[in-house]
Amino acid sequence: MDIRRTVIFIGLAISTYFLILAWNDDYGQKTQVNTPIAAVSDTQDAPLTAAVASSPATTADSGDQPMVDTPEVAPDAIDVAKPGTELIQVNTDVLQVTIDPRGGEVVQVLLPAYPASIEQKDVPFVMMENNSRRTYVAQSGLLGKDGVDASGPALYRAEKTQYQLADGSDSLQVVLTTTTDKAVVEKVFTFRRGDYLMDVNFRIRNTSAENWQGVFYAQLKRDNSADPSAGNSMGMQSYLGAALTTKENRYEKVGFDDLQDGPYKSVQQGGWAAMLQHYFLAAWIPAQDQPHTYNGRVVKGNNVFGFYSGATTVAPGSVGEVGASLYVGPKIQDRLADIAEHLDLTIDYGWLWWVAQPLFWLLDFIHGFVGNWGVAIIFLTILIKLAFFKLSATSYRSMANMRKVAPKMQEIKEKYGDNREKLGQEMMKLYKEEKINPLGGCLPILVQMPVFIALYWVLMESVELRQAPFFLWIEDMSVMDPYFILPLIMGASMFIQMKLNPTPPDPMQARVMQFMPIIFTIFFLWFPAGLVLYWVVNNILSIAQQYVITKQIENS
């Protein structure tokens, strides 16, 4: 009878496993593949169609351009004509950028070093685009009395429409030019080899007999589409929205929901304005020695976030320059820290960042030796386990002692089960005689929880683990195990751990504990493989340590 029941249970388990695989193939959350689509300009929702005015009656919703605080701004709304020039393509070793001559906007950015998916290694990830699928662009211009964009986006011209960073060259400049009755304005894009940071500078040559005056602004515009780099984790999701650094908060989020509630405005010295998603970000970084007005709002359903600087004045016959840097790429900690103060905090480890940062440093250090992120996770887990070895041993000794005196505890329960006061007194007496701390098994675990949570976010937020293979069937540590093998191993390890723990005296609690491995297994099915690997290794090490300690105490 027992054999028949076991066979039925195994058959049900196997059937359930294949049902889950089939369900995941049909209905499971898939990794979004955002293959490149040709960038377009839309007359009805073209960037920079703003009415920019000094009148209090003008609202931010009148267009993309910010309402700059200057009395010389043009008062009327301007409709933008559809551009009649060809888009400009710029290729470096790490960036494929498309620039629209209308306004000189960055309307598409591809990242060749980061494939769109594990199945399409030759298709670059699409960071920015402006098409029927998604609107995500970087805008910049000159407003104010003489700004070339004060009456709508300026139409620039360039020497050619295709630019390529030449072999042996460390940088590439793309110069766009437009002319007004008072100045010749050049919008200069500077790209560097191996860098996701580009400089966007305006060179204004005043050809008139009067002072030229304008206000520089830069901003990011994004719709409310889903994060294409979010993967298929069913755990906690990375932040998708705007952010900046302020005097009060080194890293301040301004969510898209916040912008729906009303415009954002703040004056800060230096700083940066960014839009974040999982693994990647775009950020405008202005001059750090000047104050800038940071602003965010919703324009025609799109979220707009950026800044504008103070007025720039160019004397007659003189040349002036103003601009900022634009980073569009992966969240690489060292590079972001070099670009601007606190920009590396966009790799959001939450309130446990002070624990997560050294954990990431150690993980990265180990990877430098072993060359495999999965192996690095295993070694990091071992080091963490060693750091808490004595603390864990205290916990396991307490649980082993509880397990050893379980028969005596059951006798007391049977004898005084109807008298709760006497039962509690006898239990405390037993704990004192056997030198058992009933909380000894819990406190060490609670002390370790901050480290576990911090490591979770390290593995969740690190772009280095995106599409990083481990071995055999695991080709990407950042997404779930396609065959759920690691979660099943994790569930089995939890079941073994449960058997090593003392049985709770309360029958209901004991039943709940029996279901915990099943609940956690289901919970971890869609977690990224890197996170599940950590829990598997940690559980296996814990089982080994707990088994040895339990046997020592039971045989003593």
C-alpha positions in Angstrom: 0.0 0.0 0.0 2.8 2.4 0.9 4.6 1.6 -2.3 1.5 2.2 -4.4 1.0 5.6 -2.6 4.6 6.5 -3.3 4.3 5.6 -7.0 1.1 7.7 -7.2 2.8 10.7 -5.5 5.8 10.5 -7.8 3.5 10.3 -10.9 1.6 13.3 -9.7 4.8 15.3 -9.1 6.1 14.5 -12.6 2.8 15.3 -14.2 2.7 18.6 -12.3 6.2 19.5 -13.4 5.4 19.0 -17.1 2.1 20.9 -16.7 4.0 23.9 -15.3 6.5 23.7 -18.2 3.6 23.6 -20.7 1.8 26.5 -18.9 5.0 28.6 -18.9 5.4 28.0 -22.7 1.9 29.1 -23.4 1.2 31.8 -20.8 4.3 32.5 -18.9 5.8 36.0 -19.0 8.2 36.2 -21.8 11.4 38.3 -22.0 10.6 41.2 -24.2 12.6 41.4 -27.4 12.8 44.9 -28.7 14.4 44.6 -32.1 15.3 47.8 -33.9 12.5 49.6 -35.8 13.3 52.5 -38.1 13.0 55.8 -36.2 10.3 58.2 -37.4 9.0 61.7 -36.7 5.3 62.2 -36.0 3.7 65.5 -36.9 1.0 65.1 -34.3 3.4 64.2 -31.4 6.7 65.5 -32.7 9.2 66.4 -30.0 9.6 70.1 -29.1 6.2 71.3 -30.4 6.0 73.5 -27.3 4.4 76.8 -26.6 7.1 78.5 -24.5 5.9 81.6 -22.7 6.6 83.9 -19.8 2.9 84.4 -19.3 1.4 82.7 -16.2 -1.5 81.6 -18.3 0.8 79.2 -20.3 0.7 75.6 -19.0 3.4 72.9 -19.2 1.0 70.8 -21.2 1.2 73.1 -24.2 4.3 71.3 -25.5 7.5 69.5 -24.8 9.7 72.5 -24.2 10.0 73.7 -20.6 8.7 77.0 -19.5 12.0 78.8 -18.8 12.2 81.6 -16.3 13.1 84.4 -18.6 11.0 87.4 -19.8 12.4 87.2 -23.3 10.8 83.9 -24.3 8.5 83.8 -27.3 4.8 84.0 -26.3 3.1 82.0 -28.9 2.6 78.3 -29.6 4.3 77.0 -32.7 3.2 74.0 -34.8 6.1 71.9 -36.1 6.2 70.9 -39.7 7.2 67.4 -40.6 11.0 67.2 -41.2 12.0 66.9 -44.8 15.6 65.8 -44.3 17.1 62.4 -43.8 17.9 61.1 -40.3 21.6 61.1 -39.4 23.2 57.7 -38.4 26.2 57.7 -36.1 28.1 54.4 -35.2 30.9 53.9 -32.7 32.2 50.7 -31.2 29.5 50.7 -28.5 26.7 53.0 -29.8 24.5 53.2 -32.8 22.8 56.6 -32.6 20.1 58.2 -34.8 19.8 62.0 -34.8 16.8 63.8 -36.2 17.9 67.1 -38.0 14.7 68.6 -36.8 15.8 69.8 -33.4 18.9 67.7 -33.4 17.1 65.1 -31.2 18.6 61.7 -30.3 15.7 59.6 -31.5 17.2 56.1 -31.4 20.1 54.5 -29.5 21.1 50.8 -30.0 23.7 49.1 -27.8 25.6 46.5 -29.9 27.5 45.1 -26.8 24.1 44.2 -25.2 22.1 41.8 -27.4 18.3 42.1 -27.5 17.9 38.6 -26.3 19.9 35.4 -25.7 18.4 33.9 -28.9 19.4 37.0 -31.0 23.0 37.7 -30.2 23.5 39.7 -33.4 20.6 42.1 -32.7 21.5 45.0 -30.4 19.4 46.1 -27.5 17.2 49.1 -28.3 17.7 51.7 -25.6 15.9 54.7 -27.2 13.5 54.8 -30.1 10.7 57.0 -31.6 8.2 54.9 -33.5 4.8 53.2 -33.2 6.1 50.8 -30.5 7.7 53.3 -28.1 8.6 56.9 -27.6 11.9 57.5 -25.7 14.1 60.3 -27.0 16.7 62.8 -25.7 16.0 66.4 -26.5 18.1 69.6 -26.2 17.9 73.1 -27.6 18.2 76.8 -27.1 15.1 78.8 -26.0 14.8 82.4 -24.9 14.9 85.7 -26.9 17.3 84.6 -29.6 17.2 80.8 -29.1 17.0 78.8 -32.4 14.3 76.6 -30.9 12.2 79.5 -29.4 9.8 79.3 -32.4 9.9 75.5 -32.6 12.6 72.9 -33.2 15.3 74.3 -35.5 16.1 72.5 -38.7 19.8 71.6 -38.8 22.0 70.5 -41.7 25.0 68.2 -41.6 27.8 67.4 -44.1 26.6 63.8 -44.4 24.0 61.4 -43.0 26.3 58.5 -42.1 29.2 58.8 -39.5 31.5 56.0 -38.4 34.2 56.1 -35.7 37.3 55.3 -37.7 39.7 52.6 -36.7 42.5 54.1 -34.7 40.4 57.2 -33.7 39.4 57.8 -30.1 36.7 60.3 -30.8 34.1 61.4 -33.4 32.4 64.7 -33.9 29.1 65.3 -35.7 28.4 68.9 -36.4 24.9 70.1 -37.2 24.5 73.7 -38.3 21.6 76.2 -38.5 21.5 79.9 -39.2 19.3 82.8 -38.0 19.4 86.5 -38.7 21.6 87.0 -35.6 23.8 83.9 -35.3 25.3 80.8 -36.8 24.6 78.0 -34.4 26.4 74.6 -34.4 25.1 71.7 -32.4 28.2 69.5 -31.9 27.9 65.8 -30.8 31.2 64.3 -29.5 31.4 60.5 -29.2 34.4 58.6 -27.7 35.6 55.1 -28.2 34.3 52.6 -25.7 32.1 55.2 -24.0 28.4 55.5 -23.6 28.8 59.2 -22.7 28.4 61.8 -25.5 28.9 65.5 -25.3 26.2 67.8 -26.8 27.4 71.4 -27.1 26.0 74.5 -28.8 28.5 76.8 -30.4 26.9 80.2 -31.1 28.7 82.7 -33.3 27.0 86.1 -33.0 26.9 87.7 -36.5 24.8 90.7 -35.4 25.5 94.1 -33.8 23.5 93.2 -30.7 24.0 90.8 -27.8 22.6 87.3 -28.5 20.7 85.8 -25.6 19.3 82.3 -25.1 18.6 79.6 -22.6 20.0 76.0 -22.9 17.7 73.1 -22.0 18.0 69.3 -22.1 15.4 66.7 -21.3 14.3 63.1 -21.8 10.9 62.2 -23.1 9.4 58.7 -22.5 5.9 57.2 -22.8 4.4 54.8 -20.3 5.4 51.6 -22.2 6.8 48.7 -20.2 10.4 48.3 -19.4 11.9 46.2 -22.3 14.8 45.1 -20.1 12.7 43.9 -17.2 13.0 40.2 -18.0 10.5 37.7 -16.6 11.1 37.8 -12.9 7.9 37.5 -10.7 9.8 38.9 -7.7 10.4 42.6 -6.9 10.7 44.8 -10.0 13.4 47.4 -10.7 12.4 51.0 -10.7 11.1 52.5 -14.0 10.9 56.3 -13.9 12.8 59.6 -13.5 15.4 60.5 -10.9 17.8 63.3 -9.9 20.2 64.2 -7.2 19.4 67.1 -4.8 21.0 68.8 -1.8 18.5 67.1 0.4 18.6 63.6 -1.2 21.6 62.2 -3.0 19.2 60.0 -5.0 15.6 61.2 -5.4 13.0 59.4 -7.5 10.3 61.2 -9.4 8.0 58.5 -10.6 5.8 58.7 -13.7 2.8 58.6 -11.3 4.2 61.6 -9.5 4.4 63.6 -12.8 0.8 62.6 -13.4 -0.1 64.3 -10.2 1.6 67.6 -11.2 4.7 69.2 -12.5 8.0 68.9 -10.7 10.5 71.8 -10.3 13.7 72.2 -8.3 16.8 74.4 -8.5 20.0 72.6 -7.9 23.7 73.2 -8.2 25.2 70.9 -10.7 23.4 67.5 -10.5 21.9 65.3 -13.2 18.5 64.3 -14.6 17.9 60.7 -15.5 15.3 58.1 -16.6 15.9 54.6 -15.2 15.0 51.1 -16.2 16.3 47.7 -15.3 20.0 47.5 -16.1 20.1 50.7 -18.2 19.6 54.5 -17.9 19.7 57.7 -19.8 21.0 60.8 -18.0 21.7 64.4 -18.8 24.7 65.8 -16.9 25.0 69.7 -17.1 27.9 71.9 -15.9 28.5 71.0 -12.2 29.6 74.6 -11.2 26.3 76.2 -12.2 22.7 76.2 -10.9 20.1 74.5 -13.0 16.3 74.3 -12.9 15.2 70.7 -12.9 11.7 70.1 -14.1 9.3 67.3 -15.0 5.8 67.1 -16.4 3.5 65.1 -18.6 3.1 66.3 -22.2 0.5 64.7 -24.4 0.8 61.4 -22.5 4.6 61.4 -22.4 6.7 61.9 -19.4 9.2 64.7 -19.8 12.1 65.2 -17.3 15.2 67.4 -17.6 16.6 70.8 -16.8 17.3 74.3 -18.2 20.3 76.5 -17.3 20.6 80.3 -16.8 20.6 82.7 -19.7 23.7 82.7 -22.0 24.8 86.0 -23.5 27.1 86.2 -26.5 28.5 89.6 -27.4 28.5 90.9 -31.1 31.2 89.2 -33.1 31.9 86.7 -30.3 31.5 83.0 -30.0 29.8 81.4 -27.0 29.4 77.8 -25.9 26.9 76.0 -23.7 25.8 72.4 -23.4 25.8 69.2 -21.4 26.7 65.5 -21.5 24.3 62.7 -22.3 24.8 59.1 -21.0 22.8 56.4 -22.6 23.8 52.9 -21.7 24.2 50.2 -19.0 24.4 50.9 -15.3 28.1 50.3 -14.8 29.0 51.5 -11.3 32.6 52.6 -11.8 31.8 54.6 -14.9 28.7 56.3 -13.5 30.7 57.3 -10.4 33.3 58.9 -12.6 30.7 60.9 -14.6 28.9 62.7 -11.8 28.5 62.6 -8.0 25.9 60.2 -6.9 25.0 59.0 -10.4 26.1 55.5 -9.4 23.2 55.5 -6.9 20.9 54.9 -9.9 22.0 51.3 -9.4 19.3 51.1 -6.7 20.1 48.8 -3.9 17.5 50.4 -1.6 18.1 51.3 2.0 20.6 48.4 2.4 23.0 50.0 -0.2 25.7 50.2 2.5 25.6 46.4 2.7 25.0 45.8 -1.0 27.9 47.9 -2.3 30.7 45.8 -0.6 28.9 42.6 -1.6 28.9 43.7 -5.3 32.6 44.7 -5.0 33.4 41.2 -3.7 31.3 39.5 -6.3 33.0 41.5 -9.1 36.4 40.8 -7.6 35.8 37.0 -7.5 34.5 37.1 -11.1 37.8 38.6 -12.1 39.4 35.4 -11.1 36.9 32.7 -12.1 35.4 34.3 -15.2 31.9 32.9 -14.6 29.2 34.8 -12.7 27.5 31.6 -11.6 30.7 30.3 -10.1 31.3 33.8 -8.6 27.9 33.6 -6.9 28.8 30.2 -5.4 32.1 31.4 -4.0 30.5 34.6 -2.6 27.8 32.5 -0.9 30.6 30.4 0.7 32.4 33.5 1.9 29.1 34.9 3.4 28.4 31.5 5.0 31.9 31.5 6.6 31.4 35.0 7.9 28.3 33.9 9.7 29.6 30.4 10.6 29.7 30.9 14.4 26.4 32.7 14.4 24.7 29.9 12.4 26.3 27.3 14.6 24.7 28.9 17.7 21.3 28.8 15.9 21.8 25.1 14.9 22.9 24.1 18.4 19.8 25.7 19.8 17.6 23.8 17.3 19.4 20.6 17.9 18.9 20.9 21.7 15.2 21.5 21.1 15.1 18.4 18.9 16.9 16.4 21.6 14.5 17.3 24.3 11.4 17.0 22.1 10.2 13.8 23.8 10.3 15.6 27.3 8.5 18.5 25.8 5.8 16.2 24.5 5.4 14.6 27.9 5.0 18.0 29.6 2.4 18.9 27.0 0.4 15.7 27.5 0.6 16.1 31.3 -0.3 19.8 31.5 -2.1 20.4 28.2 -5.2 21.6 30.0 -3.4 24.1 32.2 -1.7 26.7 30.0 -0.1 28.5 33.0 1.4 25.3 34.4 2.4 24.2 30.9 4.4 27.5 30.4 6.1 27.2 33.8 7.2 23.6 33.1 8.4 24.5 29.7 10.5 27.4 31.0 11.9 25.1 33.7 12.9 22.5 31.1 14.6 25.2 29.0 16.5 26.3 32.1 17.6 22.8 33.1 18.7 22.0 29.5 20.3 25.4 29.0 18.1 26.1 25.9 17.3 29.5 24.6 14.0 29.2 22.7 14.9 32.3 20.7 18.4 31.1 19.9 17.4 29.6 16.6 15.7 32.8 15.5 18.0 35.7 16.4 21.0 34.6 14.4 18.8 34.2 11.3 17.3 37.7 11.8 20.8 39.2 12.1 21.7 37.7 8.7 18.5 38.8 6.9 19.9 42.3 5.9 22.8 40.5 4.1 20.4 38.2 2.3 18.1 41.0 1.2 21.1 43.2 0.1 22.6 40.3 -1.9 19.2 39.8 -3.5 19.3 43.4 -4.9 22.9 43.0 -5.9 22.0 40.0 -8.1 18.8 41.7 -9.3 20.3 45.1 -10.3 23.7 44.1 -11.7 23.8 44.5 -15.5 26.9 42.3 -15.5 24.6 39.3 -14.9 22.3 40.1 -17.9 22.6 37.2 -20.3 25.5 35.8 -18.4 25.7 32.0 -18.7 26.3 29.5 -15.9 26.6 26.0 -17.3 24.5 23.4 -19.2 20.9 24.5 -19.6 21.3 27.9 -17.8 22.3 30.3 -20.5 21.2 33.5 -18.7 21.6 34.1 -15.0 19.2 37.1 -15.1 16.1 35.2 -16.1 14.3 32.2 -14.7 15.6 28.6 -15.0 13.8 27.4 -18.2 13.3 23.9 -16.8 12.8 25.0 -13.1 15.5 22.6 -12.0 17.2 25.0 -9.6 13.9 25.9 -7.9 13.1 22.2 -7.5 16.6 21.6 -6.0 16.0 24.6 -3.7 12.6 23.2 -2.6 14.2 19.8 -1.9 16.9 21.4 0.2 14.3 23.3 2.2 12.5 20.0 2.8 15.7 18.4 4.1 16.4 21.4 6.3 12.9 21.2 7.8 13.5 17.5 8.7 16.6 18.6 10.6 14.7 21.2 12.6 12.7 20.3 15.7 9.0 19.6 15.1 6.8 22.5 16.4 4.7 21.5 19.4 1.6 22.9 17.9 0.1 20.5 15.3 -1.3 23.3 13.1 2.1 25.0 13.1 3.7 21.7 12.2 1.4 21.2 9.2 2.1 24.8 8.0 5.9 24.1 8.2 5.5 21.0 6.0 4.0 23.1 3.3 6.7 25.8 3.4 9.1 24.0 1.0 6.3 23.7 -1.6 5.2 27.3 -1.2 8.8 28.6 -1.5 9.4 26.4 -4.5 6.4 27.8 -6.3 7.5 31.3 -5.3 11.0 30.8 -6.7 9.9 29.2 -10.0 10.1 32.5 -11.9 12.9 34.1 -10.0 16.2 34.8 -11.9 18.4 31.8 -11.9 21.3 33.7 -10.2 19.1 34.4 -7.2 17.9 30.8 -7.0 21.5 29.6 -7.3 22.4 31.6 -4.3 19.6 30.1 -2.2 20.5 26.6 -3.3 24.1 26.9 -2.4 23.3 28.6 0.9 20.8 25.8 1.8 23.2 23.1 0.9 25.9 24.6 3.1 23.4 25.1 5.9 22.3 21.5 5.7 25.9 20.3 6.0 26.6 22.5 9.0 23.3 21.8 10.7 23.6 18.0 10.2 27.1 17.8 11.7 26.0 19.9 14.7 22.8 18.0 15.2 24.6 14.6 15.2 27.2 15.9 17.6 24.6 17.0 20.1 22.4 13.9 19.7 25.4 11.6 20.3 26.6 13.5 23.3 
